[in-house]
Amino acid sequence: FILDWASELRVKMLERALDWKRLRTLQAAGIAANSLLAIVLAKLGFGVYALVLPGWIATLPFIWDLFFRAAWRPDWSWNRTRYRAAWSYGWTRIMAGMLTTARPVIEGAVIVQFTGFAQLGFMSRAVGLSVLCCQKFPGVLTMTLYPVLTRMARKSEAFERANSLVLRLVGWIAIPCAILFSLVAHPLVRLVYGSKWDAAIPLLPYALAGGTAGALYQATTMLMLADVQHRGCAVAEFLTLASLVVCLFAVLPHGIAPYLGSVALVQSIVL
């Protein structure tokens, strides 16, 4: 956590400066060092530590860049007026993050009580595939574009046009992927997970519908944050969590597939 804190600080500084070349160079150095150390430790017989320890190495290029190249040092001064906006934004995002984190915890606990661990496993496999198919690339795209959008003049015609283009691009990626992979759900699950997970096949179309709604929801959240509408994002997270709890107790007893469908519907309504 301590290493990641310093690393993420440098990442955000480079994103704010739009210094993509240096950001990607440091990321590449961390990934290469991580992979190399993992292989070396595995060859030397370190077992599970070959998976755990290299993760520390990935942060070191950013830490070096922060403290030595940029010569950054913490400033312990405090100005209530100057930091009021950051304080409000930070706490709002922390609360929204807690709500987001609570969703899978509550969902997993209730599903296990209603259906058991096996059904939770099948659902997790279907949802995992939906995230991979519908949300992975849009997530990287919006995360990369976010610093650029924050530099644009809010309420301007260019800002509105950029928002529209981003949302449409995410839709044109997620929706066709969801339709395509729903049509080939059987061979896709067999290829990725094997025949032991065939029970996830009928769940995949519902999970893909939720993945599409989730991709558009995440993109919209990013666009709202770029427009400093963080309170609206927190309200949306609260509504999503409250609706999820209702679906768990009202729809889940009828089966996992109807529950996944209801979650997709709720996410679309909140969107």
Secondary structure by P-SEA (a helix, b strand, c coil): caaaaaaaaaaaaaaaacaaaaaaaaaaaaaaaaaaaaaaaaaaccccccccccccccaaaaaaaaccccbbbbbcccccccaaaaaaaaaaaaaaaaaaaaaaaaaaaaaaacccaaaaaaaaaaaaaaaacccaaaaaaaaaaaaaaaacccccaaaaaaaaaaaaaaaaccaaaaaaaaaaaaaaaaacccccccccccaaaaaaaaaaaaaaaaaaaaaaaaacaaaaaaaaaaaaaaaaaaaaaccccccaaaaaaaaaaaaaaac
